[in-house]
Amino acid sequence: MDRPQITFIEEGGLPRLKWEYEKERTGWEDLLAFGTADMDVACPAPILDALKKVLEKGHLGYAMTPDRYFDAIHNWLLRHCGWDVDTRCAVALNVGVYLSAQSILDILTRPGDRVALLTPVHFCFKRKLNLNGRVPIECPLVEIDGRYTIDCAALEACFQSGCRLLWMCNPHNPVGRAWSRQELQKIADLCLRYDVYIMSDDVYCGLLFPGQRYTPIASLSKEISYRTVTMYSTSKSYNTTGLRHSFILTENPELLKRYREDLDRLDLSYGQSSLGIAAAIAAFEECDPWLEALMEKIAEHHQLVTEFCRENLPGARVAKADSTYFAWIDLRGLGIPPAKLGYLLEQETHMVVESGIALGKGGAGFIRLNLAIDTALLQEGLKRLQTFWQRYKR
Ligand SMILES: Cc1ncc(COP(=O)(O)O)c(C=O)c1O
């Protein structure tokens, strides 16, 4: 079989939030977009072919979800994680990960309840909790030998303070960790001990560096699975965010029933995106080789950034990663107050990045760089970062 091509999309006539919106917002033609979590990579060919087939038929009305959809998810989880889960009885569709999170929060918690987050984490987690009157309890990850891991004592203290739910991210945005079975087991043991439910956002689960493995926390045991809702989408791994399609998986029938009732309440249960369903089937059945080729390229980019920083920005450390398309870079060696870092970097380098301060405890002074970008643009960004570093380093 031919090796799948990883094609970086050329600019021109596209309406992307990541690039065109940012250029419009700033007025900068030389802007470099390293922010929004989208890839500049074209969708894999099997997905595009599946979408074309739907369009050629011309039916864009209410779509039925075929058994093949559930089976494609089942087989993907079995192949990648050895998890044999009855997806036909455990999966419900939605139009986005955060909409699912909203329903799950409504089902498992009440206003005023405390929800634990492992920070730094994507800013939407905390924002969603605040907007819904839940209390985010931030449990910072710890860095050991340049790699982030979970501080179990800190997590236990969070649970002791009365958390009802742990909202986790696996693989973790922004630090790029796919949690190991051992790490997950420690989290799971604590959740069982303190009667905490788990909402696991596994939207990055296809994005593993070569040789790495993704383990869903719910796959550890039936006992844990019963108290877990896992949220999935093809959106991040296969670059389909614009299709607005996602699904959840839980082996707890009562939770699934209540979730489906909530979908009814929100008018999200009758008919789902025909394009989203077709894309998901193609992704899970046919795109493993594409994912492998993609992640070789991303791993190369991660290595490039790590080495560049080591050689040219002494003190600006890049966290060791095993997954996602992010480089998490420590810029605390600059004499810049963390609240100003993102703004100043943007103004001076015309690079848009995610500023770590928005991502909770442990994020101040860091930036997140999106590596799913053409290599030449990444190199240009690194040069600009070096100039910035030389100007402000303490
Ligand atoms: C951890 C995480 N979850 C969910 C989302 C949103 O995914 P979607 O747009 O597919 O709902 C994002 C987007 O950046 C994310 O980083």
The ligand as an SDF file (V2000), in Angstrom:
LIG
                    3D

 16 16  0  0  0  0  0  0  0  0999 V2000
   -9.2680   19.2840   24.9320 C   0  0  0  0  0  0  0  0  0  0  0  0
  -10.2890   19.7810   23.9270 C   0  0  0  0  0  0  0  0  0  0  0  0
  -11.5380   19.3110   23.9630 N   0  0  0  0  0  0  0  0  0  0  0  0
  -12.4760   19.7280   23.1010 C   0  0  0  0  0  0  0  0  0  0  0  0
  -12.2030   20.6630   22.1320 C   0  0  0  0  0  0  0  0  0  0  0  0
  -13.2970   21.0800   21.2010 C   0  0  0  0  0  0  0  0  0  0  0  0
  -13.5200   20.0530   20.2670 O   0  0  0  0  0  0  0  0  0  0  0  0
  -14.7420   20.1450   19.2390 P   0  0  0  0  0  0  0  0  0  0  0  0
  -14.6200   21.4640   18.5220 O   0  0  0  0  0  0  0  0  0  0  0  0
  -14.5460   18.9720   18.3420 O   0  0  0  0  0  0  0  0  0  0  0  0
  -15.9950   20.0230   20.0270 O   0  0  0  0  0  0  0  0  0  0  0  0
  -10.9300   21.2210   22.0720 C   0  0  0  0  0  0  0  0  0  0  0  0
  -10.6190   22.2730   21.1050 C   0  0  0  0  0  0  0  0  0  0  0  0
   -9.5670   22.8480   21.0760 O   0  0  0  0  0  0  0  0  0  0  0  0
   -9.9320   20.7490   22.9670 C   0  0  0  0  0  0  0  0  0  0  0  0
   -8.6690   21.1980   22.9160 O   0  0  0  0  0  0  0  0  0  0  0  0
  1  2  1  0
  2  3  1  0
  2 15  2  0
  3  4  2  0
  4  5  1  0
  5  6  1  0
  5 12  2  0
  6  7  1  0
  7  8  1  0
  8  9  2  0
  8 10  1  0
  8 11  1  0
 12 13  1  0
 12 15  1  0
 13 14  2  0
 15 16  1  0
M  END
$$$$
